[in-house]
Amino acid sequence: MASRRWTVFAVAGILLLGAAIFAGWRWQHETADPAARLASGDRAAIEKVVHDYILDHPEILPQAMENLQQRENARLLASIGDAVHTPFPGAVLGNPDGKVTLVEFTDFACTFCRQSVAEVEQLIAANPDLRVVIRELPILSPQSADAARMGLAAAEQGKYPAFHRAMFAAGRPGPETIAAAAQAAGLDMNRARRTIADPKVAAEITRNMDFARKLGINGTPSWVAGDRLLAGAVGKEKLSEAIAQARKG
């Protein structure tokens, strides 16, 4: 919330500056002697014009803030390139060869992530060319980290979607629910334990944490579609809009 307030103040400052520049331009073109007008106190008049314009058109603040945030998100995503769209092998929902990609940062202990499962499945059904790259971001509990590692083990066996659904259906992560989800997904547990011990699993989770840090993600679910970054359980409609824009390129 603090960062959001800072953004609002920053946008307001930018608007004030821009309006002041515009008012100053008009002022200089409407008088033969702007220096004399400045000396006579017209600075206060310009400030009042800016103040009154923003009060009369408050809708420009959220619009400008959204545009500024979208530009910043695009800049952050450009700084990490296509790496965020490259999944841990097998950690994909939908069409693995899909032409449009939605990235989801998720935590098996996240209630809002659980609520988003059905929406993602509906988006997949409606978009045959959609590839959903899952980035495990276990930040809520030690048990969610255990579930994330088992999820990556399931991905290594080509059974990630089944484990993903079963784990969220099982409830909060714990030894019993993780084991039940692994059984429901039909995992080879000996192979899964070997995969979990492989450094590549720890490296993947570290990579996801690094992506989240660079993108300013501090909660789940969070989403990347094209050059758009969305935070929270934004709903199927907003995700569908972001997918459509990503498809257009």
Contacts in CASP RR format, 6 or more apart in sequence:
PFRMAT RR
TARGET T0000
AUTHOR 0000-0000-0000
METHOD contacts of the structure
MODEL  1
MASRRWTVFAVAGILLLGAAIFAGWRWQHETADPAARLASGDRAAIEKVV
HDYILDHPEILPQAMENLQQRENARLLASIGDAVHTPFPGAVLGNPDGKV
TLVEFTDFACTFCRQSVAEVEQLIAANPDLRVVIRELPILSPQSADAARM
GLAAAEQGKYPAFHRAMFAAGRPGPETIAAAAQAAGLDMNRARRTIADPK
VAAEITRNMDFARKLGINGTPSWVAGDRLLAGAVGKEKLSEAIAQARKG
7 65 0 8 1.000
7 68 0 8 1.000
7 69 0 8 1.000
8 61 0 8 1.000
8 65 0 8 1.000
10 68 0 8 1.000
11 61 0 8 1.000
11 64 0 8 1.000
11 65 0 8 1.000
11 68 0 8 1.000
12 54 0 8 1.000
12 61 0 8 1.000
14 64 0 8 1.000
14 68 0 8 1.000
15 54 0 8 1.000
15 60 0 8 1.000
15 61 0 8 1.000
15 64 0 8 1.000
16 50 0 8 1.000
16 54 0 8 1.000
19 49 0 8 1.000
19 50 0 8 1.000
19 53 0 8 1.000
19 54 0 8 1.000
20 46 0 8 1.000
20 47 0 8 1.000
20 50 0 8 1.000
23 46 0 8 1.000
23 49 0 8 1.000
23 50 0 8 1.000
24 46 0 8 1.000
27 34 0 8 1.000
27 37 0 8 1.000
27 42 0 8 1.000
27 46 0 8 1.000
28 34 0 8 1.000
31 37 0 8 1.000
54 60 0 8 1.000
54 61 0 8 1.000
70 227 0 8 1.000
70 228 0 8 1.000
73 215 0 8 1.000
73 227 0 8 1.000
73 228 0 8 1.000
73 229 0 8 1.000
74 227 0 8 1.000
74 228 0 8 1.000
76 214 0 8 1.000
76 215 0 8 1.000
76 216 0 8 1.000
76 229 0 8 1.000
77 84 0 8 1.000
77 215 0 8 1.000
77 224 0 8 1.000
77 226 0 8 1.000
77 227 0 8 1.000
77 229 0 8 1.000
78 227 0 8 1.000
79 214 0 8 1.000
80 211 0 8 1.000
80 214 0 8 1.000
80 215 0 8 1.000
83 211 0 8 1.000
84 103 0 8 1.000
84 133 0 8 1.000
84 135 0 8 1.000
84 211 0 8 1.000
84 215 0 8 1.000
84 224 0 8 1.000
85 101 0 8 1.000
85 103 0 8 1.000
85 133 0 8 1.000
85 224 0 8 1.000
86 133 0 8 1.000
87 133 0 8 1.000
87 134 0 8 1.000
87 135 0 8 1.000
88 136 0 8 1.000
88 152 0 8 1.000
88 155 0 8 1.000
88 204 0 8 1.000
89 155 0 8 1.000
89 156 0 8 1.000
90 96 0 8 1.000
90 155 0 8 1.000
90 156 0 8 1.000
90 158 0 8 1.000
90 160 0 8 1.000
91 133 0 8 1.000
91 134 0 8 1.000
91 135 0 8 1.000
91 136 0 8 1.000
91 151 0 8 1.000
91 152 0 8 1.000
91 155 0 8 1.000
91 160 0 8 1.000
92 131 0 8 1.000
92 132 0 8 1.000
92 133 0 8 1.000
92 134 0 8 1.000
92 155 0 8 1.000
92 160 0 8 1.000
93 120 0 8 1.000
93 121 0 8 1.000
93 124 0 8 1.000
93 131 0 8 1.000
93 132 0 8 1.000
93 134 0 8 1.000
93 160 0 8 1.000
93 161 0 8 1.000
93 164 0 8 1.000
94 124 0 8 1.000
94 130 0 8 1.000
94 131 0 8 1.000
94 132 0 8 1.000
94 161 0 8 1.000
95 124 0 8 1.000
95 128 0 8 1.000
95 129 0 8 1.000
95 130 0 8 1.000
95 131 0 8 1.000
96 131 0 8 1.000
97 131 0 8 1.000
98 129 0 8 1.000
98 130 0 8 1.000
98 131 0 8 1.000
99 129 0 8 1.000
99 131 0 8 1.000
99 247 0 8 1.000
100 127 0 8 1.000
100 129 0 8 1.000
100 130 0 8 1.000
100 131 0 8 1.000
100 225 0 8 1.000
100 243 0 8 1.000
100 246 0 8 1.000
100 247 0 8 1.000
101 130 0 8 1.000
101 131 0 8 1.000
101 132 0 8 1.000
101 133 0 8 1.000
101 225 0 8 1.000
101 226 0 8 1.000
101 246 0 8 1.000
102 120 0 8 1.000
102 123 0 8 1.000
102 130 0 8 1.000
102 131 0 8 1.000
102 132 0 8 1.000
102 133 0 8 1.000
102 223 0 8 1.000
102 224 0 8 1.000
102 225 0 8 1.000
102 239 0 8 1.000
102 242 0 8 1.000
102 243 0 8 1.000
102 246 0 8 1.000
103 132 0 8 1.000
103 133 0 8 1.000
103 135 0 8 1.000
103 223 0 8 1.000
103 224 0 8 1.000
103 225 0 8 1.000
104 113 0 8 1.000
104 116 0 8 1.000
104 120 0 8 1.000
104 132 0 8 1.000
104 133 0 8 1.000
104 134 0 8 1.000
104 135 0 8 1.000
104 221 0 8 1.000
104 222 0 8 1.000
104 223 0 8 1.000
105 135 0 8 1.000
105 137 0 8 1.000
105 208 0 8 1.000
105 211 0 8 1.000
105 212 0 8 1.000
105 217 0 8 1.000
105 219 0 8 1.000
105 220 0 8 1.000
105 221 0 8 1.000
105 222 0 8 1.000
105 223 0 8 1.000
106 113 0 8 1.000
106 134 0 8 1.000
106 135 0 8 1.000
106 136 0 8 1.000
106 137 0 8 1.000
106 220 0 8 1.000
106 221 0 8 1.000
107 113 0 8 1.000
107 136 0 8 1.000
107 137 0 8 1.000
107 138 0 8 1.000
107 139 0 8 1.000
107 140 0 8 1.000
107 144 0 8 1.000
107 148 0 8 1.000
107 219 0 8 1.000
107 220 0 8 1.000
108 138 0 8 1.000
108 144 0 8 1.000
108 147 0 8 1.000
108 148 0 8 1.000
108 167 0 8 1.000
108 168 0 8 1.000
108 173 0 8 1.000
109 138 0 8 1.000
109 140 0 8 1.000
109 141 0 8 1.000
109 143 0 8 1.000
109 144 0 8 1.000
109 147 0 8 1.000
109 172 0 8 1.000
109 173 0 8 1.000
110 140 0 8 1.000
110 144 0 8 1.000
110 219 0 8 1.000
110 220 0 8 1.000
110 221 0 8 1.000
112 220 0 8 1.000
112 221 0 8 1.000
112 232 0 8 1.000
112 233 0 8 1.000
113 168 0 8 1.000
113 220 0 8 1.000
113 221 0 8 1.000
113 233 0 8 1.000
114 168 0 8 1.000
114 171 0 8 1.000
115 233 0 8 1.000
116 221 0 8 1.000
116 233 0 8 1.000
116 235 0 8 1.000
117 164 0 8 1.000
117 165 0 8 1.000
117 168 0 8 1.000
119 235 0 8 1.000
119 236 0 8 1.000
119 239 0 8 1.000
120 132 0 8 1.000
120 239 0 8 1.000
122 236 0 8 1.000
123 130 0 8 1.000
123 132 0 8 1.000
123 236 0 8 1.000
123 239 0 8 1.000
123 240 0 8 1.000
123 243 0 8 1.000
124 130 0 8 1.000
124 132 0 8 1.000
126 240 0 8 1.000
127 243 0 8 1.000
129 247 0 8 1.000
130 243 0 8 1.000
134 160 0 8 1.000
134 164 0 8 1.000
135 208 0 8 1.000
135 211 0 8 1.000
136 148 0 8 1.000
136 151 0 8 1.000
136 152 0 8 1.000
136 204 0 8 1.000
136 205 0 8 1.000
136 208 0 8 1.000
137 148 0 8 1.000
137 208 0 8 1.000
137 209 0 8 1.000
137 212 0 8 1.000
137 217 0 8 1.000
137 219 0 8 1.000
137 220 0 8 1.000
137 222 0 8 1.000
138 144 0 8 1.000
138 145 0 8 1.000
138 147 0 8 1.000
138 148 0 8 1.000
138 205 0 8 1.000
139 209 0 8 1.000
139 212 0 8 1.000
139 219 0 8 1.000
139 220 0 8 1.000
140 220 0 8 1.000
141 172 0 8 1.000
141 173 0 8 1.000
143 172 0 8 1.000
143 173 0 8 1.000
143 174 0 8 1.000
143 178 0 8 1.000
144 173 0 8 1.000
145 205 0 8 1.000
146 173 0 8 1.000
146 174 0 8 1.000
146 175 0 8 1.000
146 178 0 8 1.000
147 167 0 8 1.000
147 173 0 8 1.000
147 174 0 8 1.000
147 177 0 8 1.000
147 178 0 8 1.000
147 181 0 8 1.000
148 205 0 8 1.000
149 196 0 8 1.000
149 201 0 8 1.000
149 205 0 8 1.000
150 163 0 8 1.000
150 167 0 8 1.000
150 178 0 8 1.000
150 181 0 8 1.000
150 182 0 8 1.000
150 187 0 8 1.000
150 192 0 8 1.000
150 196 0 8 1.000
151 160 0 8 1.000
151 163 0 8 1.000
151 164 0 8 1.000
151 167 0 8 1.000
152 195 0 8 1.000
152 196 0 8 1.000
152 201 0 8 1.000
152 204 0 8 1.000
152 205 0 8 1.000
153 187 0 8 1.000
153 191 0 8 1.000
153 192 0 8 1.000
153 193 0 8 1.000
153 195 0 8 1.000
153 196 0 8 1.000
153 201 0 8 1.000
154 160 0 8 1.000
154 162 0 8 1.000
154 163 0 8 1.000
154 164 0 8 1.000
154 182 0 8 1.000
154 185 0 8 1.000
154 187 0 8 1.000
154 192 0 8 1.000
156 191 0 8 1.000
156 192 0 8 1.000
156 195 0 8 1.000
157 187 0 8 1.000
157 188 0 8 1.000
157 191 0 8 1.000
157 192 0 8 1.000
157 195 0 8 1.000
159 185 0 8 1.000
159 186 0 8 1.000
159 187 0 8 1.000
162 184 0 8 1.000
162 185 0 8 1.000
162 186 0 8 1.000
163 181 0 8 1.000
163 182 0 8 1.000
163 184 0 8 1.000
163 185 0 8 1.000
163 187 0 8 1.000
166 180 0 8 1.000
166 181 0 8 1.000
166 182 0 8 1.000
166 184 0 8 1.000
166 185 0 8 1.000
167 173 0 8 1.000
167 177 0 8 1.000
167 178 0 8 1.000
167 181 0 8 1.000
169 181 0 8 1.000
170 177 0 8 1.000
170 178 0 8 1.000
170 180 0 8 1.000
170 181 0 8 1.000
170 184 0 8 1.000
171 177 0 8 1.000
182 189 0 8 1.000
182 192 0 8 1.000
195 201 0 8 1.000
211 217 0 8 1.000
212 218 0 8 1.000
212 219 0 8 1.000
212 222 0 8 1.000
215 222 0 8 1.000
215 224 0 8 1.000
215 229 0 8 1.000
217 229 0 8 1.000
217 231 0 8 1.000
219 231 0 8 1.000
219 232 0 8 1.000
220 232 0 8 1.000
221 232 0 8 1.000
221 233 0 8 1.000
222 229 0 8 1.000
222 230 0 8 1.000
222 231 0 8 1.000
222 232 0 8 1.000
223 229 0 8 1.000
223 230 0 8 1.000
223 231 0 8 1.000
223 232 0 8 1.000
223 234 0 8 1.000
223 239 0 8 1.000
223 242 0 8 1.000
224 230 0 8 1.000
225 239 0 8 1.000
225 242 0 8 1.000
225 243 0 8 1.000
225 245 0 8 1.000
225 246 0 8 1.000
226 242 0 8 1.000
226 245 0 8 1.000
226 246 0 8 1.000
226 249 0 8 1.000
228 242 0 8 1.000
228 245 0 8 1.000
228 246 0 8 1.000
230 238 0 8 1.000
230 239 0 8 1.000
230 242 0 8 1.000
END
